[in-house]
Amino acid sequence: MKLALFYKELLSFARKQIKIFLAYSVATGALVVVIK
């Protein structure tokens, strides 16, 4: 039971990280396009 809870927490954390990473990638890509 504890393991399932830990896994759920890990999953939600990973989702947040992925969203942040995607937003960062998009922003970086936009900056590169603007600079060029």
C-alpha positions, 0 to 999 in steps of 0.5 A: 500500500505504501509503495503504491502511494510512493509510486503515485507521488513519483508519477505526479512529480514526473508529470510536473517535471515533464511539463516544465521541461516541455515549456522550457524547450518551447521557450528556448526554441522560440528564442533561437528562432527570434535570435536567428 
